Structures are given as C-alpha cells and as structure tokens.
Amino acid sequence: MRNGSVVDLQVGPGSVTALVSGSTMYDVKVTVGPVPRARWSAICKDCSGAIDSLVELLQGRFSKGVMTRLCEEKTGLFPSPKDILFTCSCPDWASMCKHVAAVLYGIGARLDHQPELLFTLRKVDQQDLIAKAGSDLSKKRQGTSWREGARERRSLGDVRHRDGVGYAAAAQPHSARLARKPSTAAPP
C-alpha cells in the first residue's frame, strides 16, 4: 500500500485477497468469519434507537451512539482474532509472515477510507440498519396525530430536519424577523 509492497488488495464478502511483492509475488488471503445472525439482529435493534438522522445514515455517516455499538468488543461488528484466518504462498514458517502483516495493515488503511467495506467483509447488509431505523421511526409516528406529525415534518428550525435539507433557519421568532430596524440617521 504505502511503500508499494501490496500490489493488489481486493475486499469481498468474507475475505480479502492480495498480491504482495517480495523476492517474488506472493498470494495472501485473509478470511474473516461472518457476523452471527443473532448478533447482527441485536446490533440493528440497538442502533435503531441511536440513529440521529436517517439522511446521515443513508449517506453512510453514523452517529456517535451507532459507532459505539458497532465497535463494542465481542458484540460489535469487528471480528475477534479467532474469526480471522490467513494464508500466504511464501515459504516462511512463521504463523504470520511479513506479507500477511502488510496485507492486514492495508486492510486497515482501506477501511479508514472506505468504512462501508467492513459490512461487506463481515457479510452483513448495511441497508438492514436503514430499514430498522425507518421502521422504528414509523412506529414512533403512529402515536402522533396527523396534524402533529405534519407540523413536526415542516419544522425547519429543528436541527434534525434542517441538517437533512441543508437549510439553517434563523433561531429567532417570526415576529422578530419582521420587526423594523431602528433608523441610525440623525433627525432633521
């Protein structure tokens, strides 16, 4: 990656394949076990209450609460060491050769730039988070009357809504915006 040793790095569902340059070209494969279905369901359920903005979620940005849940040790999205297996075509007898280490470093760098690849690697669909958040938002709305819901949807002063449409309304009442400014000219 950085020094050119990792020539090709492909992230796919459950595995990463790479070509690493050494005294010759070596094939490296890193296999990552999938997230257990029950754990993924629990993550989606827990995250639905922590989603601040559906628009941000659709753009691939997560709130602090969602990130905290995704990164929880043992119950989050990141694999444990026992979930990761690797092979290299080099003759080195070490359990983790320098070629595998370079690929693991490359995976970290790639995830820094494309964090959505973690969902692919762990064989889960990030759209599940969006679907769960959307269904929870509609359940919350069921207890609201139509008029209250419409008023809430139209409120551009609410941070959650104005961020979603890129409009920042002034934080002053309507009557204050209509008031005339006092004249600074000297009386005649």
Stockholm file with secondary structure:
# STOCKHOLM 1.0

chainA/1-188         MRNGSVVDLQVGPGSVTALVSGSTMYDVKVTVGPVPRARWSAICKDCSGAIDSLVELLQGRFSKGVMTRLCEEKTGLFPSPKDILFTCSCPDWASMCKHVAAVLYGIGARLDHQPELLFTLRKVDQQDLIAKAGSDLSKKRQGTSWREGARERRSLGDVRHRDGVGYAAAAQPHSARLARKPSTAAPP
#=GR chainA/1-188 SS CCSSCEEEEEEETTEEEEEEESSSEEEEEEEECCCCHHHHHHHHHHHHTTCCCHHHHHTTCCCHHHHHHHTCTTTSSSCCGGGEEEEESSCCCSSSCHHHHHHHHHHHHHHHHCTTHHHHHTTCCTHHHHHHHHHHHHHHHHTSCHHHHHHHHHCTTSHHHHHHHTCCCCSSCHHHHHSCCCCCSCCC
#=GC SS_cons         CCSSCEEEEEEETTEEEEEEESSSEEEEEEEECCCCHHHHHHHHHHHHTTCCCHHHHHTTCCCHHHHHHHTCTTTSSSCCGGGEEEEESSCCCSSSCHHHHHHHHHHHHHHHHCTTHHHHHTTCCTHHHHHHHHHHHHHHHHTSCHHHHHHHHHCTTSHHHHHHHTCCCCSSCHHHHHSCCCCCSCCC
//
